[in-house]
Structure formats: structure tokens, C-alpha cells
Amino acid sequence: MNPSFLLTVDVEDWFQVENFKQWIPFSSWSSRELRVEKNTHRLLDLLDSVKSNDPKATFFILGWLAERLPGLVREIHDRGHEVASHGYNHNLSSKQDPEELRKDLSDSKKLLEEIIGSPVYGYRAPSFAIDDASLKVVEECGYMYDSSFNSFAMNGRYGQVDLSYNGKKGIAVQVSETFYELPISNLSIWNQILPVGGGGYFRVTPPPFFKLGVRKILKKENAYLFYTHPWELDPEQPMVREASPFYRFRHYVNLDKTHSWLSELLEDFSQCHFVTCRQYLENARRMHN
């Protein structure tokens, strides 16, 4: 059976990223140039070009953007991709109290469901800032899965959850009878975690080395989960010059190469089944039951 490739997209715009928060306050968002629609279309068209059997992806969409661009949300859904939640205002899940988080999760889910007329099953925490308490709230809000756990420990924002006591169904971890965690795919070598899940790590790793890591994960797990953002395909986006050199490097490095590198990655793994997170979970449950 061909391996599964789970392409996931965190739909947020260039001014909403966590690294720029201290220079771009939330109060200024409505005055910023929206570039996410054009860049999301580039990703949708790129997926259409993959020589695979009807490739599908999962789009974790911010409620703030869905409110302003309902047509984009509907188009993602109408083109056969999965619409999932990225929260409402890109607030870190682990920094919100349970009631704030519950409202954030419920409001974003309800909005997306009203736009597409279908249930929303998945959630991804901004900046992967998930913990055990937050994960419990995600489940209580009626989601079927979370896809926020990133095992790479060198980023201080990434949260930690204890999944050691749970059974696996493929790369999914069963948290309870009806709720699952779909972690970002990383490579474990000699007790070290190498970040091979996408995002900035994809843009700083030479493509041959990155693809080698993907092959190793696919060989071991028969599935691989990758993430990207629409702004990563946009080298012409505004420059936040007041940001620190470190954050500027992390955000802007190789933006001019992302589209071609991603196209090459998808082409090289076109023998995989490009499935949504929900499709993968349903298939994994059938196979492991």
C-alpha cells in the first residue's frame, strides 16, 4: 500500500505570525494588506498540479481571516480539501485560561461550519503551543483530532503533551475513545529529534537532505505530516524592518525558493496518497480495528 502524505496548511497572513507580535499589535491587523488569498490560491493550484490520485490537503484557518474571506474558505472546501480550525485570533492556547480557550475554539469552529455547511473536525494550535490541559479543552469543544504536537524541543513556544500511555493508529495517537493527536512528523536519530516537518525548517534545509529525512519517516511510519503557511510562498510581502535580525531571518529566509522547493517535494513523492488529516484518521481506524 502506498504511503500517506498529509500536507497541512496554517492559513494565516504575514502580519499574524507570532515572531512579529511585539512589532505588529492586534489592533493594527485590520489596517494591514491582506495577501493570504492570493498565496492560498498558489498552494491550491500547486496541489492541483501534483501527478497523484486526486491530492487533498488540510487547511487550518484562522477565524479572523475566515470572517473577512468566507469565499476563500468555501473555495478550499469546494475544491475537496479539509477545512479545520487554527483558532480565532492566533492567541497561544497555552497562554489562555480554559474559558478563553474554550470560546476561541468554539467560536472558530462554529464560524467555519457556518461558512462551509459541514462539520469541522480538526484543530491546530498557533505556534504548536499545546499542553495536556489545552488538549483536553480541544476535545471538550467537539473536535475529533488535534494536530499541534511538535516534538522538536529547541523552540520554546512548542508545547509538551504526554502521549506515552496512548495507543497508536499509524502516526495518529489515540488520546481517548473518540479523540486523536496527529503530531508533526520529525526524525529521531540517536535520541535526537531533527525537525523535518516543514515550515522554516523546510526553508533552511537543502532539499536533498530534507527529502532524505522524509523518505526515512515514510519508510518507518508509512505516513508523513508536513506543514506550511501561505506567506511562505510570498517573497514580495512587506518587510517588518523593526523586528530583530533573528526573527527577520527566520521569517524571510528563502521565501523566493519555497514554491519551487515545495513543487519539487510534492513531485518527488507523488507516488504517495495525498490525504487530509480526517481521511488519514478514518483509514487508520479501519486498518487498526
C-alpha positions in Angstrom: 0.0 0.0 0.0 1.4 3.4 -1.0 2.3 5.7 2.0 0.2 8.6 3.0 1.4 12.2 2.7 -0.5 14.7 4.9 0.0 18.2 3.6 -1.3 20.7 6.1 -1.5 24.5 5.7 -1.8 27.0 8.6 -3.8 29.8 6.9 -2.6 33.0 8.5 -1.2 36.2 6.9 2.2 37.7 7.1 1.3 40.1 9.9 -0.2 37.5 12.1 2.8 35.4 12.9 4.0 35.0 16.5 7.5 36.2 15.8 6.3 39.7 14.8 3.7 40.1 17.6 5.7 42.7 19.6 6.0 44.9 16.5 2.6 44.3 14.9 -0.2 44.7 17.6 -3.5 43.0 17.1 -5.2 46.5 16.9 -3.3 47.2 13.7 -4.3 44.0 11.8 -7.4 45.5 10.1 -5.2 48.2 8.5 -2.6 45.7 7.1 -2.6 44.4 3.5 -4.3 41.1 3.1 -2.2 38.8 0.9 -3.3 35.4 2.2 -6.0 34.9 -0.5 -3.6 35.1 -3.4 -1.0 33.0 -1.7 -3.5 30.3 -0.7 -4.6 30.1 -4.3 -1.0 29.4 -5.3 -1.0 26.5 -2.8 -4.3 25.2 -4.1 -3.0 25.4 -7.7 0.2 23.7 -6.8 -1.7 20.8 -5.3 -3.7 20.5 -8.5 -0.5 20.1 -10.4 0.7 17.1 -8.4 0.6 13.9 -10.6 -1.1 11.9 -7.9 -4.5 10.5 -7.5 -6.7 13.5 -6.6 -4.4 15.0 -4.0 -6.1 16.6 -0.9 -4.8 18.7 1.9 -5.9 20.1 5.3 -6.2 23.9 5.8 -6.2 25.1 9.4 -7.8 28.5 9.0 -7.8 31.5 11.4 -11.3 32.6 12.3 -10.2 36.3 12.0 -9.4 35.6 8.3 -12.5 33.4 7.7 -14.7 36.2 8.9 -13.2 38.5 6.2 -12.7 36.0 3.4 -15.6 33.5 3.6 -15.3 32.9 -0.2 -11.8 31.6 0.2 -12.9 29.2 3.0 -15.7 28.0 0.7 -13.4 27.5 -2.2 -11.0 25.4 -0.2 -13.9 23.2 0.8 -15.4 23.1 -2.7 -12.1 22.0 -4.2 -12.3 18.9 -1.9 -9.8 19.9 0.8 -10.4 19.7 4.5 -11.3 22.9 6.4 -10.1 22.9 10.0 -9.5 25.4 12.8 -6.4 27.4 13.6 -8.2 29.3 16.4 -9.7 32.7 16.0 -7.0 35.4 16.7 -3.8 33.4 16.7 -3.6 33.6 20.5 -1.4 30.9 22.0 -3.5 28.1 23.5 -1.2 27.5 26.5 -1.4 31.3 27.4 -5.2 31.4 27.6 -7.2 30.4 30.6 -9.6 27.4 30.0 -12.7 29.6 29.4 -10.9 31.9 26.9 -9.6 28.9 25.1 -13.0 27.3 25.0 -14.5 30.4 23.5 -11.7 30.7 20.9 -12.1 27.0 19.9 -15.9 27.0 19.8 -16.3 30.4 18.0 -13.8 29.5 15.3 -15.3 26.0 14.8 -18.9 27.4 14.6 -17.9 30.2 12.1 -16.1 27.8 9.8 -19.0 25.3 9.9 -21.5 28.0 9.1 -19.4 29.1 6.1 -18.9 25.6 4.6 -22.2 24.0 5.8 -20.3 20.9 7.1 -18.7 19.8 10.3 -15.1 20.9 11.3 -13.2 18.0 12.9 -9.6 19.3 13.4 -7.7 22.0 15.3 -4.1 23.2 15.2 -2.8 25.5 18.0 -0.9 28.6 16.8 2.9 28.1 17.2 2.2 24.5 18.2 1.7 25.8 21.8 -0.3 22.9 23.1 -0.2 21.2 26.5 -2.3 18.5 28.3 -4.8 20.9 29.7 -5.3 22.6 26.3 -5.7 19.3 24.6 -8.5 18.4 27.0 -10.4 21.6 26.1 -9.9 20.9 22.4 -11.6 17.5 22.9 -14.4 19.0 25.1 -15.2 21.5 22.2 -16.2 18.7 20.0 -13.2 18.3 17.8 -12.2 14.8 16.6 -8.5 15.5 16.4 -5.7 17.9 17.3 -2.6 18.4 15.1 -0.4 20.6 17.3 2.3 18.4 18.9 5.7 19.2 17.6 8.4 17.0 19.3 11.3 19.3 18.3 12.3 20.7 21.7 14.5 23.6 20.6 11.6 26.0 20.1 10.5 27.4 23.4 6.9 28.1 22.2 6.2 24.5 21.3 4.1 22.8 24.0 4.6 19.4 25.5 1.9 16.7 25.9 2.3 13.2 27.4 1.2 10.8 24.7 3.3 7.9 26.0 0.4 6.0 27.5 -1.8 6.1 24.4 -2.0 3.6 21.6 -1.0 4.5 18.0 -3.0 4.1 14.9 -0.4 4.7 12.2 1.1 8.1 13.0 -2.0 9.1 14.9 -2.1 8.7 18.7 -5.4 7.8 20.3 -6.0 10.1 23.2 -9.4 8.9 24.1 -12.1 6.7 22.5 -13.1 9.4 20.1 -10.2 11.9 20.1 -6.8 11.7 18.4 -3.5 13.6 18.2 -1.8 13.9 14.8 1.8 15.0 15.5 4.1 16.9 13.2 6.5 14.5 11.6 10.1 14.7 12.8 13.0 12.4 12.5 14.5 10.7 15.6 18.2 9.7 15.3 20.3 8.6 18.2 17.8 10.1 20.7 17.9 13.4 18.9 14.9 15.0 17.2 15.6 16.5 13.8 12.9 18.9 12.5 11.7 17.6 9.2 8.0 18.7 9.5 8.1 21.8 7.3 7.8 25.5 7.9 11.0 27.4 8.5 12.9 24.1 8.8 11.9 23.3 5.2 13.3 26.6 4.0 16.7 26.3 5.7 17.4 22.7 4.9 18.9 21.9 1.5 16.2 19.9 -0.4 18.2 16.7 -0.9 18.7 16.4 2.9 15.1 17.3 3.7 13.8 14.7 1.2 16.1 12.1 2.7 14.5 12.8 6.1 11.0 12.4 4.6 12.0 9.1 3.0 13.2 7.8 6.3 10.0 8.8 8.0 7.9 7.2 5.3 9.9 4.0 5.4 9.4 3.8 9.2 5.8 5.1 9.6 4.3 4.7 6.1 2.9 8.2 6.6 4.3 11.7 6.8 2.7 15.0 8.0 4.1 18.3 6.6 3.1 21.9 7.4 3.5 25.2 5.6 1.9 28.7 5.5 0.6 30.7 2.6 3.0 33.6 3.4 6.0 31.2 2.9 5.3 31.3 -0.8 5.3 35.2 -0.9 8.8 36.7 -1.3 7.2 40.1 -2.1 5.4 40.5 1.2 6.1 43.7 3.3 9.3 43.6 5.4 8.9 44.2 9.1 12.2 46.0 9.4 11.9 46.8 13.1 11.9 43.1 14.0 15.1 41.6 15.4 17.6 40.2 12.9 17.0 36.7 14.3 13.2 36.9 13.7 13.7 38.5 10.3 16.0 35.7 9.2 13.5 33.0 10.5 10.6 34.6 8.6 12.2 35.7 5.3 14.9 33.2 4.6 14.5 31.5 1.2 10.9 32.7 0.6 11.8 33.1 -3.1 12.6 29.4 -3.2 9.7 27.9 -1.3 7.3 27.5 -4.2 9.8 25.6 -6.4 11.2 23.5 -3.5 7.6 22.6 -2.4 6.7 21.7 -6.0 9.8 19.5 -6.3 9.0 17.8 -2.9 5.4 17.0 -4.0 6.6 15.8 -7.3 9.2 13.5 -5.8 6.7 11.9 -3.5 3.8 11.9 -6.0 3.5 8.1 -5.5 2.1 8.8 -2.1 -1.6 9.2 -1.3 -2.1 12.9 -0.5 -4.9 12.7 2.0 -6.5 15.1 4.5 -6.0 14.6 8.3 -9.6 13.4 8.6 -9.2 10.9 5.7 -6.0 9.5 7.2 -7.6 9.1 10.6 -10.6 7.3 9.1 -8.3 5.0 7.1 -6.1 4.3 10.1 -9.0 3.5 12.4 -10.3 1.0 9.8 -6.9 -0.7 9.4 -6.2 -0.9 13.2 -9.6 -2.0 14.4 
